[in-house]
């Protein structure tokens, strides 16, 4: 199951129809989560493991050169919980 499918299922289970992103993703889109807001929902999504090499982050791979993946709990905020950055 992909992250998009996992997130869509979690949104449906919580009755959410508007856009939802993580705190960091809203920030890259030019928004900030309002102070005091709590995540609308949380779910476990797939994340790629990284390692530091020569001061840079690189994707960690296994013996077959496949990326190492793990499940991580992510917290999502909806459009109604954010404001545009000035």
N, C-alpha and C positions, 0 to 999 in steps of 0.2 A: 504494500500500500504506500502511495506517495504522500509527501507532506501536505500537498494541496487537498488530497482526499481526506486525510486525517483532520485537517483544519475545517473542511466543509462539514464533516460529520459532527465535530464538536460544536460548530456554530448552530447546526440544525438541532442538536440535542439541547442546546441552551436557548433556542428560539431567537437567535440573532440573525438578522437579514442584512445589516449594513456592513461596510468594509471593516475588517479587523486586522490589526497588525501588532507586532511586538513593539515595545517601547523604543528599541533601537531603530526599527524600520520606520516608525513614524518620524523619528528625528531626521533620518536621511531624506524623507519626503518633505521636510520643512515644517513639521508640526512638533508641538510639545504636549505631553500628557498633563492635564490639569493637576495641580497639587491636591493631594487627598483622594484622587481617584483610585479605585481598586480594579484589578483586571476583570473584564467581563466574563472571561472563561480561561481555563488553562488546559493544556493537553500535552502529551508526549509526542515529540516530533523527532525525525532522524537528523543527526548532525554529523558532519565529517570531522574526524579527529585531525588535529594539526600538531606540529612540533616546531620548535625553534631551531633553525640552522643558520649559522653565520648572521644572527641578528634578524632573520626574516622568518615568517611563519610559512611552513610548507605542509602540504597534505601528507599525513602519515599513511603508509601503505603496508600491506602484509607481505608474506613471502612470495605471493603471486602478483605483486604490483597492483593489487586492488585497494581502493581507499578503505580505511578502517572507519566504520560507521557505528554509532551508538545512539540510544534513545535519550533525549533530554527534555525535561519539563519546560515548556514555554508558556508565558502569560501574555494574553492578547487584550488589547484595548480597542474600542470601536471609535468610529468617526465622531460620535457625539461626546466623546471623552477628551478630545484634543482641541487645541487652538493653533492657528497658524503662527509661526515665529515672526517677530517684527523685523 
